[in-house]
Amino acid sequence: MRQNLSLVIALGLVAVLSAPAFSADLSDAEATVDNIREADPPSVSTTTKESPVGQPISDYKPTGPSVNAKEPPSPTKPYNPQNDPHVQRGWDDNQRRNGR
């Protein structure tokens, strides 16, 4: 009988001590839910996009000016700084093939 009584007292004590902690967590959760409910709705449409089928391509093409490619500038440093004959021969062959 004493063992059962001490067990009941211990469980009661645990329940009494843990109740304030549980209610504090619950009030924080309720405050969070209230903040979410009071928040402004999204300003951007959250619906699905309309199908692009049947729409003109011009709706999707960029309207800015096109970019014209330019030839890259020639190297500013000497191409063959150590005067390696194999590098020079390759450079000369390349210049001849490109007509320069």
N, C-alpha and C positions, 0 to 999 in steps of 0.2 A: 504494500500500500504506500509506504514512504517513497519507494522508487518511482511509482507512478505519479505521486504528488510532486516530486522534485522535477520530473520530466514535464509535467503540465506547467509548472512555474517557469521553467527554463524556456519552453516554447512561448509562453505568454510574454516573457521579458524580451525575447527576440522580436516578436511581433510588434510590441510597443516601441522598441528602439528603431526598427526599420520603417515604421509608418511615416515619419517626417521626411525621410530620404525619398521614399516612393512618391509622396505628394509633391515634393519639390520638383522631381523629374517630370511628373505629370503636368504641373503648372507651366514648366518651360515648354513642354510639347504643345500644350494648348495655346500658349502665347505665339509659338511659331506658326501654328495652323491659322490663328487669327491674322497674323501678319500676311500670310499668303493669301487669305481670302480678301483682305483689304487692298492688296496690290493692284496696280493698274493692269488692265489686260494688255496683251502684246500689241504693239503699234503696227507690226508687219503682218501681213496675211499669213496664216498658218495652214491654209488649205493647199490642196495639191495644185501643181501648175497645169495650165491647159495644154492640150496636145499640140505639138508643132505641125501636125499633119494638115496640109491645106493652106498653111501660112506662107507668105512670100519669103524668099531667101534674103531679100534686102533687109528684113527685120533682124537678121542675125549677122549680117556682114558688118565689119567695122567701117565707120564713116570717115575716119581720119585719112590724111595723105599717105600714099604709099612711100616706102623707103627705097631709095635707089642705092644699089651697092656700088662702092668705089673700090678701085684697085688699092691694095695695101701699100703703104709707103716703103721705099727701099730701106734696107738696113742702114742704121747710122754708124754702127761699128764696122770695121773691116771684116769681110766675110771669112777671110783666111788669115787670122792674126799670126799664126806660126809658120806661114808660107809652106804648108804641107803640099807637096806636088799632087797627091791623089785628090785632095780637096779642090785644088785649083783646076785640075782636069775636069772634075765633075761640074764645077761652076761654069767653066768655059763651054762644056758640052750642053749644059742647060741653057745658057745664053744663046748658043747657036740654034738650038731646037726652037726656042721661042722667038727667034728673029730679032734679037736685040744687039 
